[in-house]
Amino acid sequence: MSWSEKLLTGEWPSTVQSIAGTVVIAVFVVTFLVQAFTIPSESMEKTLLIGDYLLVDKLCYGDTRNMHRILPYRKIDRGDIVVFHYPVNPAQHFVKRVVGLPGDRVRLINKRVFINGVPQQEPFVQHVTAERQPFRDDFPRTDAPAAEVTALWWMQMRKLVEDHQLIVPEDSYFVLGDNRDDSRDSRYWGFVPRENIIGRPLLIYWSASSLNNDLTRTPSASDRLYHLAYAVTHVFQITRWERTFRMVR
């Protein structure tokens, strides 16, 4: 029996209750369990690509201050990929990989990461250029900042450097992009506070190549309807099937 028939036969209270229950469950899932996220830049290539649509597990790290004794939350660890509120502009969501934990001493020498003096094995990292940039590749440098470094971070960073190593403060994390030569990350704007971390990417539920290959200009807000129509009518052509439904690691 359709909803309209149920309304005519007087069964509308149960129909409304069923719809309300579905809405409540959906709101709960989106609010507390998972969140959709789209990769906006090349900074995590080739682990995550522009056009990857992710489901972010918001429950895995949980609220360690209040609920860790009830639910099996895990601690944030080195190598974890995390989605977080960008500290410079919390309205934006970023995704990077955790490299330094609270108390760690972080250093890069010729593009290689050292944690507490130990060189790290990072098979997921890619380098796209042989060109060397001292601030980026031999971080931390306190003699001169790169052009992209925020003024606030430049002042804070130099106070936390000891023996050419950056000390990660309590409740903070040092994050880097896997596309190490083309990533604006903790080297340029600082640490990610624990409270800014939303969760970790769980699944690529869809991956699409560029939706605007046939456009000659950057799309504005008014082009969104066009992009939606284009995606619907070209879904088989633009879908990267080999990445769709892939777990994120």
N, C-alpha and C positions, 0 to 999 in steps of 0.2 A: 504494500500500500504506500502510495506517495505521500509526501508531507501535505500537499493540498487536500488530498482525500482524508487524511487524518484530521485536518482542521475542520472539514465539513462534517465529519462524524463525531466530533467532540473529543478527539484524542489529542488535542493540541497541548495540554499541559505536559504530557509525557514527551512530546516532540520537542518542546521548548527546553525541558529538563535535559534531554539528550544532547541538544545543541550546546546548551550552557556547559554541560560536563565536558564536551569535546573542547570548547574554547578554554576552559579552566586548565585542562591537561596541557593543551598547546602552550598557553601562557607560562605554566609552571616549567615545562621543558625548556622553552626559550630563555626564561629568566634565570633558572638555576642549573640546568644540566648542560645544554649545548647552545652554541651560537654560530651563526653562519658568518663567514669571513672570506673576503676575496683578496688574492695576492695583487698588490698594486705596483710593485716594482721588481727590478732584477736582482735585488740585494741577496736573495736566498737561492739563486740558481746554483746548481741545477737540482737542488733538493725540491724547491718549490718554484714554479714558473708563473709569470703573469698569465692570468686566465684560469688559474687553479681556484676552485671554489671549495672551501674547507668547512668541515664541522669541527668546532673547537670544544673540547671537553672542559667545561668550567668547574667540574666537581673534583677533578683529580688532585689538585693541591689544597682545595678547601680553605676553611678558616682555621689555621693552625692554632689560633689562640683559644678558640671556644669549643670546636667540634672534633678535634683530633682523637678523642677518646671514644667517640661514638661511631664514626665512619672511618673506613680504611684509607685515609688520605696518604699521599706520598710526599716526600720532601722534594723540593726543586734541586736538581742535580746538574753537574756539568754535562754538557752535551744535549740537554733538553732543549727542544724548540718551544718557545713560548710566545703567546700573543699578549700584548700589554698596551696600556694607555701610554702614548708617547709623553715622556716627562715634560718636554717643552710645550706641548699642546695636547692636553689629556683628551681632547675631543677626537683626536686621531688614534687609530689602532695600528701598531707596528707588530711585525713578527721577526724574531731573530733567534739565535742560538745562545744559550747560556754558556759562558766560558769561565767566568770567575765567580766564586761564591763568597759570602761574607768572611773576611779574614784572609782571603787569598791574596797573594802578591803576583800581579800580572805584568808580563813584559812580552813585547814582540821584538825579535831580532831577525832582521832580513826576512820579514813576513811570517816567521815561525813563532807560534805562541809558546811561551814558557809560563808555567804555573808553579809558584814556590820553587823556582829554579829548575823544574823538570820540563823538558820539551814534550809537547803534546802530540799524539798521533791523531790527525784529523783527516781521514780519508774522504770526508764529505766536502772539503774545501776546494774551491777552484780559484785559480789566478788567471786573469784574462790579459795581463800585460807584464812584460819583463821590465818595464820602466819602474824605477824606484822613487818613492816619495818618502823622505825621512820621517815626517810626522806619522804617516800612515803605516809604514813598514817597520819602523824602529820605535814603536810607541812604548812608554811615554817619552816625548821630547819636551823639555821645558825651556829650550832656548828660543824657539820661534813657533807659533801656531800655524796650522794650515788655514787657508782662507775660509773653510767651511766650519771651523770650530766656533761654538757659541762663546760669547764673552764671559758669561757666568761660569761655564765649565772650565775655561782657561784659567780663571782665578782660583777655582776650587781644586782643580787637578794638581796644581803645583804644590799645594799644601799636603797632598796625600802620596807624594812620590818620595820613596826612600831607597837609596842604593839603586837607582834607575828602575825601580819596580813600583807599580801603582798598587796601593793597599785598598782593598774593597771594604767599605765600612759595613757595620751591622745592618741587617735588614735591607741590603742592597745587592744588586747583581750586575756584573759586567757582561754585556752581550755583544756579539759580532754577527755579521751576515756571512753566510757560506760563500757568497761571491765576494771574497775578501777585498779585492781591488776596487770594487764598485759598490760599496755599502756605507751609508751614513749611519753609524752605530755608536756604541759607547765611547769610542775614540774621539768623537766629534761633539757629543752633547752630554755625556756622563752616564751615571748609573741608572738602573731601573729600580725604583723602590719596590719592596715586596707588595705593598698595597696596590700597585699599578698592574700587577700581573693578573690577567683574566683566566688563562688556562693554557692548555697545549693543543695544537692541531691533532685531531684524531684520524680524520678521513678526508681524502679528496673525493667529494661526491660527484663532482663534474669538473672537467677541464676543457677549456675551449681556446682555440687559436683566436687571433685578433678578430673582433666583430666589426672593425671599420677599415678593413684593407682597401675597400673601394671608396673611402672618403678622402678628400684632398685637404681636409682641415681637421683640427681638433674638435671633437663634438662638444656642444654646449648642453645645458640642461634640457633644452627643447628637443634634442636629438634622442633622448632616452627611449621614447616610444618607437622611433625608427629602429634603434638597436634591439629592442625587445622583439619587434616584428621580424627583424633580420635573423635573430637567434632562433626563433620558432620555426621559420621557414627554411633555415639552412642548418638545422641542428645536427644532421648526419655528416655534413661537410666540415663543420667547424669543431666538432667534438674530437678531442684527443683520447681515443678509446683506451689506449695503453696506460693512461694515467687515471682514468675515471674509476672510482671505487678502490683506489690505492690507499693503503694505510701510510701514515706519515711517520717517518723515522729520521 
